[in-house]
């Protein structure tokens, strides 16, 4: 009896281990799979800087949330390392900036942004990168390099759940 119980437990463990390895997509749809913080640095006592790489498949978007106080200043830029275009906007309580820095073909390849947090826009600001290419496009995925400089007292978050169009 004890031998059968030991055999059943061993068989269950082997089946669970084999089953888990056959699920490669499990957890692959998180935001952390789409961004990487390349560098984080303190700039003096008052500022911090983040450099990130963001990879977006067709029809995906990534939000970067900034927790700011009234009067906090934010500066940054981004450029495409791979892909044709990326949509970018900044919002507080409402969208107040949409990238329109297009090339001759109408593609957004890079942009620079700077803003000051205001009480009217609230305390949480969202930087949104959207890959608006459809899945059938030749260059369906994009890779973006982004740098953000913000006050040392501010916080930066990237939500776990991804968004798709």
C-alpha distance (Angstrom), angle and dihedral (degrees) to the residues before:
residue distance angle dihedral
X1 . . .
X2 3.80 . .
X3 3.79 89.8 .
X4 3.84 91.7 54.0
X5 3.80 91.2 49.3
X6 3.82 91.6 50.2
X7 3.84 90.0 48.0
X8 3.84 91.7 49.8
X9 3.82 92.6 49.9
X10 3.81 91.8 47.0
X11 3.81 91.1 48.9
X12 3.83 91.1 49.2
X13 3.82 91.7 51.3
X14 3.82 91.9 49.3
X15 3.81 92.1 48.4
X16 3.81 92.3 48.3
X17 3.80 92.2 49.0
X18 3.81 92.2 48.1
X19 3.80 91.6 45.3
X20 3.80 93.8 51.3
X21 3.78 93.1 51.3
X22 3.79 90.0 53.7
X23 3.81 91.6 60.0
X24 3.82 102.6 77.9
X25 3.80 94.2 159.3
X26 3.79 94.4 57.4
X27 3.79 106.0 119.4
X28 3.82 92.9 -3.7
X29 3.77 92.5 115.9
X30 3.79 98.3 69.7
X31 3.77 128.0 115.6
X32 3.81 90.8 -118.7
X33 3.80 88.2 66.6
X34 3.80 88.0 60.0
X35 3.78 102.6 48.4
X36 3.75 138.2 44.8
X37 3.80 127.3 -169.5
X38 3.78 102.8 -134.4
X39 3.78 96.7 -178.1
X40 3.78 138.6 2.2
X41 3.79 118.7 -172.7
X42 3.77 139.8 170.7
X43 3.79 111.6 -128.4
X44 3.76 103.5 -155.2
X45 3.78 116.7 -51.4
X46 3.79 97.2 -55.5
X47 3.82 107.3 47.5
X48 3.79 142.2 51.7
X49 3.79 130.7 -165.1
X50 3.80 131.4 -154.7
X51 3.80 125.7 -167.4
X52 3.80 114.0 -166.3
X53 3.77 139.8 178.8
X54 3.79 113.9 -145.8
X55 3.82 122.4 -165.6
X56 3.80 117.0 -167.5
X57 3.77 127.6 -177.9
X58 3.79 120.5 -149.3
X59 3.80 114.3 -57.3
X60 3.83 94.2 7.4
X61 3.78 129.5 125.3
X62 3.78 135.5 -168.3
X63 3.80 126.5 -153.7
X64 3.79 123.1 -153.5
X65 3.80 111.1 -162.7
X66 3.79 121.3 -151.8
X67 3.81 121.5 -164.8
X68 3.80 105.6 -152.5
X69 3.79 138.8 170.9
X70 3.79 124.5 -131.1
X71 3.82 108.3 -75.7
X72 3.82 96.5 18.8
X73 3.80 112.6 143.0
X74 3.81 124.0 -141.4
X75 3.77 126.9 -168.3
X76 3.78 130.2 -179.9
X77 3.75 151.0 131.6
X78 3.78 140.9 -151.4
X79 3.78 138.3 -161.9
X80 3.78 135.7 -174.7
X81 3.78 116.5 -105.9
X82 3.82 92.0 -179.5
X83 3.78 133.2 9.0
X84 3.78 136.4 41.1
X85 3.80 107.3 -92.8
X86 3.79 144.8 -7.4
X87 3.80 130.3 -165.1
X88 3.80 116.2 -132.1
X89 3.78 132.4 -173.7
X90 3.79 139.9 165.5
X91 3.80 122.2 -144.7
X92 3.77 138.3 177.6
X93 3.78 113.9 168.0
X94 3.81 84.4 -24.8
X95 3.80 136.9 10.3
X96 3.80 109.0 -83.3
X97 3.81 101.9 166.1
X98 3.81 133.3 39.7
X99 3.76 120.3 176.8
X100 3.79 112.5 -113.5
X101 3.81 98.4 164.8
X102 3.81 95.8 126.4
X103 3.79 132.4 170.0
X104 3.83 125.2 -135.0
X105 3.82 90.8 -75.3
X106 3.81 93.1 50.9
X107 3.82 93.7 -106.2
X108 3.79 123.6 140.2
X109 3.81 107.0 -133.0
X110 3.82 100.7 159.6
X111 3.77 143.8 -6.9
X112 3.78 142.6 178.3
X113 3.80 122.8 -137.9
X114 3.77 137.0 -171.5
X115 3.79 130.2 172.2
X116 3.79 143.2 158.0
X117 3.80 119.7 -129.9
X118 3.77 113.5 -118.4
X119 3.75 133.8 -166.6
X120 3.83 88.8 -121.8
X121 3.83 91.5 61.7
X122 3.81 95.2 44.4
X123 3.80 130.8 -129.4
X124 3.82 101.8 -70.4
X125 3.78 119.2 70.8
X126 3.79 125.9 -174.8
X127 3.79 126.7 -149.3
X128 3.81 106.0 -162.6
X129 3.79 126.0 -164.9
X130 3.82 115.0 -169.2
X131 3.77 129.2 -172.8
X132 3.79 101.4 -153.1
X133 3.81 95.2 180.0
X134 3.78 114.1 117.7
X135 3.79 121.2 -121.4
X136 3.81 92.8 -104.8
X137 3.82 93.9 58.9
X138 3.81 119.4 113.1
X139 3.79 91.0 -128.2
X140 3.78 97.8 38.0
X141 3.81 96.5 151.3
X142 3.80 128.9 60.1
X143 3.78 133.6 -163.5
X144 3.81 117.1 -154.5
X145 3.81 130.3 -168.8
X146 3.82 111.3 -152.7
X147 3.79 132.7 -179.1
X148 3.80 122.7 -167.9
X149 3.81 126.0 -174.7
X150 3.79 116.3 -166.0
X151 3.82 139.1 156.3
X152 3.80 117.1 -70.7
X153 3.82 88.4 -121.5
X154 3.83 91.9 58.6
X155 3.81 125.7 91.4
X156 3.79 130.3 -139.4
X157 3.83 125.0 -155.4
X158 3.77 135.8 177.3
X159 3.82 113.2 -158.6
X160 3.81 117.8 -123.1
X161 3.79 97.1 -133.4
X162 3.81 117.7 74.0
X163 3.77 124.3 -138.2
X164 3.77 127.0 -137.6
X165 3.78 128.9 -169.5
